[in-house]
Amino acid sequence: MVAAPAKPKPKYVIDAHGLRAALTTTQNSVRNAVITAIQNGEMLILKPASKELKENDPEVYDDMQTISSKKYLPLDVSTSKAAAVLVDKHGGSRLFGITPPIDRFRALAAAGLHKLVLISDGKALKDCQAIIAKCNLPNGCAKAPSFV
């Protein structure tokens, strides 16, 4: 009897910024790599990304809906607690506008709790890399879509 091939273990989690960049890039290799990773289970999608794209970028949202076998990573209480710890370690305060937006901390916390690499892009990726440096998180825990 031949055993069924094991499903790949998730390696990445992608946020709305990473999805938008991957699905709108002119580099087909990056687009195809991200879509393939999502379809075969190597990449999870942060749950808030779907709603954010639906509200702010309907064309990208429609494109994302064509991807089969999507799996989402919800942001639960443990993620919120881990994000709060990161905000505290970062030393900033939203009251004074010093820290990056809280969604960056939540995305990094979710990736860290599940031992995944966060795929993001643009200002969000730069914010995450700054958080990583300031909070002494492992290098390489946030990358651009071209990393996949």
C-alpha positions in Angstrom: 0.0 0.0 0.0 1.4 3.4 -1.0 0.9 6.2 1.5 -0.6 9.5 0.3 2.0 12.2 0.0 2.2 14.4 3.1 0.8 17.9 2.8 3.4 20.5 3.0 3.8 22.2 6.3 3.1 26.0 6.2 6.3 28.1 5.9 4.9 31.5 5.3 2.0 33.8 6.2 1.1 36.7 3.9 -0.6 39.9 4.8 -2.7 42.2 2.6 0.3 44.2 1.5 2.2 41.1 0.4 -0.9 39.8 -1.4 -1.5 43.1 -3.2 2.2 43.2 -4.3 2.3 39.5 -5.4 -1.0 39.6 -7.4 -0.2 42.9 -9.1 3.4 42.4 -9.9 4.6 42.2 -13.5 7.0 39.4 -12.5 5.1 36.3 -13.3 7.6 34.1 -11.4 6.8 35.9 -8.1 3.0 35.8 -8.8 3.1 32.1 -9.6 5.3 31.2 -6.7 3.0 32.9 -4.2 -0.2 31.4 -5.8 1.4 27.9 -5.8 2.5 28.3 -2.2 -1.0 29.3 -1.2 -2.6 26.5 -3.1 -0.3 23.7 -1.8 -0.6 24.9 1.8 2.9 26.3 2.2 1.5 29.8 2.7 -1.4 30.9 4.9 -3.2 34.2 4.5 -3.7 36.4 7.5 -7.5 36.5 8.1 -7.8 40.3 8.1 -6.1 40.5 4.7 -9.2 39.3 2.9 -11.5 41.9 4.4 -8.9 44.7 3.9 -8.5 43.8 0.2 -12.3 43.5 -0.3 -12.9 46.9 1.1 -9.8 48.7 -0.3 -8.9 46.9 -3.5 -11.8 45.0 -5.1 -9.8 44.0 -8.2 -7.1 42.4 -6.2 -9.7 40.8 -4.0 -11.5 39.3 -7.0 -8.1 38.0 -8.3 -7.4 36.4 -4.8 -10.8 34.7 -4.9 -9.7 32.7 -7.9 -7.0 31.0 -5.8 -8.2 27.5 -4.7 -7.5 25.8 -1.4 -6.8 29.0 0.5 -6.1 28.6 4.3 -6.4 31.5 6.6 -4.5 32.2 9.8 -6.9 34.0 12.3 -5.6 36.6 14.8 -6.7 35.1 18.2 -6.2 36.3 21.8 -2.7 34.8 22.0 -1.7 36.8 18.9 -3.0 40.0 20.4 -1.1 39.3 23.7 2.1 38.6 21.7 1.5 41.8 19.7 1.1 43.8 22.9 4.4 42.5 24.2 6.1 43.5 20.9 4.6 47.0 21.2 5.9 47.3 24.7 9.4 46.0 23.7 9.3 48.5 20.8 9.0 51.2 23.4 6.6 53.4 21.5 3.1 54.6 22.1 0.2 55.0 19.6 -0.8 58.0 21.7 2.3 59.9 20.6 2.4 58.4 17.1 5.8 56.8 17.6 5.1 53.2 16.7 4.1 51.7 13.4 0.4 50.7 13.0 -0.7 47.8 15.3 -1.4 45.5 12.3 2.3 45.3 11.8 2.8 44.0 15.3 -0.1 41.6 15.0 1.3 40.2 11.7 4.7 39.6 13.2 3.2 38.1 16.4 1.1 35.7 14.3 4.1 34.7 12.2 6.3 34.2 15.3 3.8 32.2 17.2 3.4 29.8 14.3 7.1 29.8 13.4 6.3 31.2 9.9 8.0 33.9 7.7 5.8 36.9 7.2 5.5 38.0 3.6 4.7 41.7 3.2 5.7 44.6 1.0 6.2 48.3 0.8 5.9 50.5 3.9 4.4 47.6 5.9 7.5 45.5 5.2 9.8 48.3 6.2 7.8 48.9 9.4 8.1 45.1 10.2 11.8 45.1 9.6 12.2 48.1 11.9 10.2 46.3 14.6 12.4 43.2 14.1 15.5 45.2 14.6 14.3 47.2 17.6 12.7 44.1 19.3 15.7 41.8 18.6 13.6 39.3 16.7 15.3 36.8 14.4 16.5 38.2 11.1 14.6 37.0 8.2 11.2 36.7 9.8 9.7 39.2 7.4 10.4 39.1 3.7 9.1 40.5 0.4 7.0 38.3 -2.0 10.0 37.7 -4.2 11.5 35.6 -1.3 9.0 32.8 -1.9 
